[in-house]
Amino acid sequence: MARIVLVGAGSITFAKNLLSDILTFPELAESTVVLHDIDAERLATAEAMATWMVGELGIGARVEAHLDRRAALDGADHVINEIAVGGMAAVRRDFDIPARYGVRQTIADTLGIGGIFRALRTIPVMVGLGNDLAELAPDATLFTYTNPMSMIPWAVYAGTPFRNVVGVCHAARDTQRTLARMVGVPEDEVSFLTAGVNHQAFVLRFERDGENLYRRLDRLIEADPELRRRVRVEIYRNFGYFPTESSEHGAEYLPWFLSRPDQIEHYRIPVGVYLDWLADGFTEYEEQRRSLDAGRGVTIQRGEELASLAIHSIETGTPRLIHGNVRNGGLISNLPEDACVEVPCHVDRSGVRPTRIGELPAQLAALNRATLNVGELTVRAALEGRRDHVYQAALLDPNTAASLPVSRIRELVDELIAAHGDLLPEGVRDRP
């Protein structure tokens, strides 16, 4: 049966959701579940949770836990990545240092100065993972959840011999469900086409039986002033297609919102909200650990995690459509060939097969290229060890550039490099 590896398994809530899906598929119930984390305590908690779930379900799955990554990856069929390099301390630096310079952020994991530095400390680890897979499990599929999604798969396929990497994210699927609900049409009756760049894809087709459902959405927005106080609705009204990321997330990818206090108030943007979410996650981890220690276990509840659905399709041949982040290679003809783009992907026993989209509307491609410019420079900075590309990525980042002059952006980059230290690629740490 399949050997399914969870890298970063100490992210307990995420691991619980994935294992709840994987272990409740009858066809996957005899799999070997392999857990890897560099934190011994969290790895032990993940192992206890997985072992309890297998016993509670009465299935024959095997559970392994390894602090050594190579031992975990050896012979893998499927690998699910969910690492967070540097943990909570690194995230706090990504927020606190820019805040002192006047740069506001909400999530700081996809774009912006926080997204740049999250990528810089994550890419070296992912390059190591990709090289290990090329040697130990060359036929495996790597499903990665770690943000920034537009940069991490890009770094793996550009920086290692391993190519079978797919970034998976809920944003496109959840946006389609949200739109169907807003206009009062069952989701299974709607024809959708959604593509672009992760967290900045757009719903290109929104129809039922030839009816353009965007017209219904327009009437809703016109009638509700509160809807017009959402960032993603403002983007839709100005660019003509609904974006896939939430308003609090999307606000930090653009120059018009977080740099202005009046816009923060008008669009109700929760500055720094990710720190609150992380604190809630630590509380949840402690609750789950205590429950496992007391023998009460955890809740096993099936969901629809994209990696688990894709693995089931590959193992059983059950056809599914998911949104994946993959090398462009002409899938979207007016975005760079080497970029990582998000498109619908067919999944079955043959693997993950991305859909060719063609041209995006010009205004959407322009937005995506602005995001990809920052991503390409960040990926190159990490792979080539170039500090100058870090400066350039920050200077081109929309929110950072709208908030600071050139000299202060360079000072901010220098301070963040010094603060993150050995987590960053060696060349980036060297002053020019």
Helices and strands as residue ranges (DSSP letters): E 3-7, H 12-24, G 26-28, E 32-36, H 40-57, E 62-66, H 69-73, E 78-81, H 87-101, H 112-136, E 141-144, H 152-159, E 165-168, H 171-183, G 187-189, E 191-197, E 200-208, E 211-212, H 214-223, G 227-229, H 231-239, E 242-243, H 247-250, G 251-253, H 261-266, H 273-293, H 306-316, E 320-327, E 340-348, E 351-354, H 362-384, H 387-396, H 398-403, H 406-420, G 421-423, H 426-429
